[in-house]
Amino acid sequence: MLRNDTKGKVWTGEVCIADTFLKRFLGLMFRRVTYALILVLPTETRTNASIHGFFMREPIDVIFLDSERRVVDMTLLKPWHVYLPKRPARYVVEGPVGLISALNAEEGDVITW
């Protein structure tokens, strides 16, 4: 479950944590996106938080969070595209299209799991 603590909105889907290099590397490639994946990055940077849609089957919603879990950027990532967040991020939340709207997420909101 993901929660927008700022607005009290909840997304009740399954959440998985990718806290190793291999889990982050594989991400959602080659998978149907039915859950949210939280990438836990070793440091808070823009470069480490960049993502790609290579080998993705469908678009995904992506939310970038800083070390305090505040939203610093969001995007709809399409297959075979690359995205570099506007600001440094420590966590990247990848999920099905509609995740951002279900949480009513905006920059500055606090997202927890």
Secondary structure, 3 states (H helix, E strand, C coil): CEEECCCCEEECCCEEEECCHHHHHHCCCCCCCCCEEEEEEEEEECCCCCEECCCCCCCEEEEEECCCCEEEEEEEECCCCEECCCCCEEEEEEECCCHHHHHCCCCCCEEEC
